[in-house]
Amino acid sequence: MPTAGLQGLLKTVPAVIVAVSLAMLAGCATRPSPDVLKPVHLSGPVHSEAATDRVSVLAATNRTPDSVRGGFGSAWAENPTYEQYEFSVPPGRKDTTITYPSAKPDPERQFAVIGRKPLPKDAFVQEALASIQPDGTIGIFVHGYNYSYQEALYRTAQIAADAKIPGAPILFSWPSAAAVAGYVGDRDAALSSRSDLDSLVTSLSASAKVKRIILFGHSMGGFLVMETVRQLKLQHRDDVIGKLAVILAAPDIDVDVFRSQLKDIGRMPIPISLLVSKDDRALVASSFIAGERARVGRLDIDDPVIREAALKERLRVIDITSIHASDGLGHDRYASLAKFGAQLASFESGRRSSAGDVGAYVFDAAGAAVASPFRLAGRVVGSQ
């Protein structure tokens, strides 16, 4: 954009929106192509299996397959695709940054796909059940706005590696346009994906082996998760809802829309958890696009009204502002929470799901456990 044009933009648009857009556009220059989905062969002693971590990921998507490049596009597919991936994960990583494979992958510093195979839905469900955790828990990750299939897949692998939870996590990838300008279109794509996510959750919950399904939605993915749970409620599928542990990280949901969703869903057996940050600049941009309407992911737990609402609605509102964010926007802190995955999974799977677990909390970045209803919380702000 010419300098004069940029100056004019700065005069008419809040600076924070420009900052968010520029940060996102900067990331677009190095975004991975579908080529990173092609399995690579790692050979030689330095590339041995013992030298790197290995994780498995199951992926379900309702994106249209790209038969030429081997990836998936941004259009809705009538028939979902199911796949299984094996990843090589670089050891000794210090943060959540993902380095994608080059023409000659370096397993010491790059993530890489080392195995990929398509599965029919029945086989996919069986693979998921074979990966179930000892307590009967399965985890599903639903990505947010402006994500390509390959970006969501690699992020799931990073979370799986850092969380060190047994079994293969499941990615549900809806047809995001993976474009900064695609916000409105992405919202429509999320809405069109409710029935496909509903079908996946329902198929998994049908097994008696499955006791809990952790449904983790980030950003606009949280909106899709809530709409799916609402749809299940309207279908009177309380048998499915009873197994759900819903976690919404930086949820990009209008506050009034969320209240309406809660009204339709009612109180869930396992309270919904909201991971929020007051300084999430991506949600500031989202709020601006929506006409300055507040987003759930920026709730202020120091506000007595919010603390009271958390207790009334039987929610866990957890401030994660102290967690490191790598995107420069404060929007991807959820990825850094993976190292606390075992504790979080234990809490969300229902072992500690009494009425006293609801309220507002602050997450301690050091992960220090204290005597509180929420053992991941370093400081209790409000509880019952």
Secondary structure, 3 states (H helix, E strand, C coil): CCHHHHHHHHHHCCHHHHHHHHHHHHHHCCCCCHHHHCCCCCCCHHHCHHHCEEEEEEEEEEEEEECCCCEEEEEEEEEEEEEEEEEEECCCCCCCCCCCCCCCCCCCCCCEEEEEEEECHHHHHHHHHHCCCCCCEEEEEECCCCCCHHHHHHHHHHHHHHHCCCCCCEEEECCCCCCHHHHHHHHHHHHCCHHHHHHHHHHHHCCCCCCEEEEEEECHHHHHHHHHHHHHHHCCCHHHHCCEEEEEECCCCEHHHHHHHHHHHCCCCCCEEEEECCCCHHHHHHHHHCCCCCEHHHCCCCCHHHHHHHHHCCEEEEECCCCCCCCCCCCCHHHHHHHHHHHHHHHHHHHCCCHHHCEEEEECCCCCCCCCCCCCEEEEEEEC
